[in-house]
Amino acid sequence: MFERFLPKLRVNSVFDIDLEQLYAQGFRGIITDLDNTLVGAKAPLATPELVEWFERVKKAGFKLVIVSNNNLDRVSVFATPLNIEFVHKAGKPAGAPFRKGMEMMGLPPEETIVVGDQLMTDILGGNRQGLFTVLVLPVSIGDEGFGTRINRRLERFVKHRLGKTGLWLEEDKQK
């Protein structure tokens, strides 16, 4: 039961994703979360390092869509200056926002990657749609909302249960 929370790949940040390798494996699109995946939940704009990463994503041949549970103002202020399409108030882990993201990119599930910092929303939702899921460490934890703090508690429980079955190895555990 808890296997549906397992990401296919775990990295420290988006900067650690091997874009060339994933492209060689046939992936062509990335659906990414915004808050605490790309920037802290209170950071309104992309860092210069992140802008450079977006350029590397495009240069590698990937399409990119942001799918966020946050509101229109938050997501559009971040995404619009970067000319990145987005889905706001997504309601992850529901399947509809992931399907909408794939539709926006014109890609099927087997060519789509989901990147996020939460097991309960990004990873569960992506796995339920048959997508390649990548879990990153949260950029910042101190500024998370109430719902995310609840999700973090549930994540600790899920990681503990996965650890008991040997699916979440101690040396791989993220905080």
C-alpha positions as CSV (number, residue, x, y, z in Angstrom):
1,M,0.0,0.0,0.0
2,F,2.7,2.5,0.9
3,E,4.6,1.8,-2.3
4,R,2.4,4.3,-4.1
5,F,4.3,7.0,-2.2
6,L,7.7,5.9,-3.4
7,P,9.4,8.2,-5.9
8,K,11.3,6.6,-8.8
9,L,14.2,9.0,-8.0
10,R,15.4,11.0,-5.0
11,V,17.7,13.9,-5.3
12,N,18.6,16.9,-3.1
13,S,17.4,19.5,-5.5
14,V,16.3,20.1,-9.1
15,F,19.9,21.0,-9.9
16,D,20.9,17.4,-9.2
17,I,18.5,15.9,-11.8
18,D,20.5,14.4,-14.7
19,L,18.5,15.9,-17.5
20,E,20.5,14.3,-20.3
21,Q,20.1,10.8,-18.9
22,L,16.4,11.2,-18.5
23,Y,16.1,12.6,-22.0
24,A,18.1,9.6,-23.3
25,Q,15.5,7.4,-21.5
26,G,12.7,8.9,-23.6
27,F,11.3,11.6,-21.3
28,R,10.3,14.8,-23.0
29,G,8.3,16.8,-20.4
30,I,8.6,17.9,-16.8
31,I,5.7,18.8,-14.5
32,T,7.2,20.6,-11.5
33,D,5.7,21.8,-8.3
34,L,6.6,25.4,-7.3
35,D,6.7,26.0,-3.5
36,N,9.6,24.4,-1.8
37,T,10.5,22.5,-4.9
38,L,11.8,25.4,-7.0
39,V,11.9,28.2,-4.5
40,G,10.8,28.7,-0.9
41,A,7.1,29.1,-0.4
42,K,7.5,32.9,0.3
43,A,10.0,33.6,-2.5
44,P,8.1,35.4,-5.2
45,L,10.6,35.1,-8.1
46,A,13.1,32.6,-9.4
47,T,16.7,32.8,-8.4
48,P,19.4,33.4,-11.1
49,E,20.5,29.8,-10.5
50,L,17.0,28.6,-11.1
51,V,16.6,30.7,-14.3
52,E,19.8,29.1,-15.5
53,W,18.3,25.6,-14.7
54,F,15.1,26.4,-16.7
55,E,17.4,27.3,-19.7
56,R,19.2,24.0,-19.3
57,V,15.8,22.2,-19.2
58,K,14.8,23.8,-22.5
59,K,18.2,23.3,-24.1
60,A,18.1,19.6,-23.1
61,G,14.8,19.4,-25.1
62,F,12.2,19.2,-22.4
63,K,8.9,21.0,-22.2
64,L,8.0,22.3,-18.7
65,V,4.8,23.1,-16.8
66,I,4.4,24.2,-13.2
67,V,1.5,22.5,-11.4
68,S,0.9,24.0,-8.0
69,N,-1.8,23.8,-5.4
70,N,-1.2,27.5,-4.7
71,N,-3.4,30.4,-5.9
72,L,-3.3,32.2,-9.3
73,D,-1.5,35.3,-7.9
74,R,1.3,33.3,-6.4
75,V,1.9,31.1,-9.4
76,S,1.4,33.7,-12.1
77,V,3.8,36.2,-10.5
78,F,6.5,33.4,-10.5
79,A,5.8,31.8,-13.9
80,T,4.7,34.6,-16.2
81,P,8.0,36.5,-16.3
82,L,9.7,33.2,-17.2
83,N,7.2,32.4,-19.9
84,I,6.3,29.1,-18.2
85,E,2.8,27.6,-18.5
86,F,1.2,26.6,-15.2
87,V,-1.8,25.1,-13.5
88,H,-2.8,26.8,-10.2
89,K,-5.1,25.6,-7.4
90,A,-4.3,22.1,-8.8
91,G,-5.7,20.0,-6.0
92,K,-2.9,17.5,-6.1
93,P,-2.8,14.5,-5.6
94,A,-5.9,14.4,-7.8
95,G,-5.2,13.2,-11.3
96,A,-6.7,16.0,-13.3
97,P,-3.9,18.6,-12.8
98,F,-1.3,16.1,-13.9
99,R,-3.4,15.2,-17.0
100,K,-3.8,18.9,-17.7
101,G,-0.1,19.5,-17.5
102,M,0.5,16.6,-19.9
103,E,-2.1,18.0,-22.2
104,M,-0.5,21.4,-22.2
105,M,2.8,19.8,-23.2
106,G,1.2,17.4,-25.7
107,L,2.8,14.4,-24.0
108,P,1.7,11.0,-22.8
109,P,2.5,9.7,-19.2
110,E,5.4,7.5,-20.3
111,E,7.3,10.6,-21.5
112,T,6.5,12.8,-18.5
113,I,8.4,13.4,-15.3
114,V,7.0,14.9,-12.1
115,V,9.3,16.8,-9.7
116,G,8.2,17.8,-6.2
117,D,9.0,18.0,-2.6
118,Q,6.0,16.2,-1.1
119,L,5.1,12.5,-1.0
120,M,1.5,13.2,-0.3
121,T,0.8,15.5,-3.2
122,D,3.5,15.4,-5.9
123,I,4.7,11.8,-5.7
124,L,1.4,10.1,-4.9
125,G,-0.4,12.1,-7.6
126,G,2.3,11.4,-10.2
127,N,2.6,7.7,-9.4
128,R,-1.2,7.3,-9.7
129,Q,-0.9,8.7,-13.2
130,G,1.9,6.4,-14.2
131,L,4.5,9.2,-14.3
132,F,8.2,9.1,-13.5
133,T,8.4,10.8,-10.1
134,V,11.3,12.7,-8.6
135,L,11.4,13.7,-5.0
136,V,13.6,16.7,-4.0
137,L,14.4,17.9,-0.5
138,P,12.3,21.0,0.4
139,V,14.0,24.3,-0.3
140,S,12.7,25.8,2.9
141,I,10.5,24.3,5.7
142,G,10.0,27.2,8.0
143,D,7.5,29.1,5.8
144,E,5.2,26.3,5.0
145,G,1.4,26.5,5.4
146,F,-0.8,24.5,7.8
147,G,-1.7,21.9,5.2
148,T,1.9,21.3,4.2
149,R,2.9,20.9,7.9
150,I,0.2,18.2,8.2
151,N,1.5,16.5,5.1
152,R,5.1,16.5,6.5
153,R,3.9,14.6,9.6
154,L,2.1,12.1,7.4
155,E,5.3,11.8,5.3
156,R,7.3,10.9,8.3
157,F,4.9,8.1,9.1
158,V,4.9,6.8,5.5
159,K,8.8,6.9,5.4
160,H,8.9,5.0,8.7
161,R,6.5,2.3,7.3
162,L,8.5,2.1,4.1
163,G,11.7,1.8,6.1
164,K,10.3,-1.2,8.0
165,T,9.8,-3.0,4.7
166,G,13.2,-2.0,3.4
167,L,11.9,0.3,0.7
168,W,13.1,3.5,2.2
169,L,16.8,2.9,3.1
170,E,18.3,4.7,6.0
171,E,21.2,6.0,4.1
172,D,18.8,7.4,1.5
173,K,16.4,9.0,4.0
174,Q,15.6,12.6,3.5
175,K,14.9,14.7,6.5
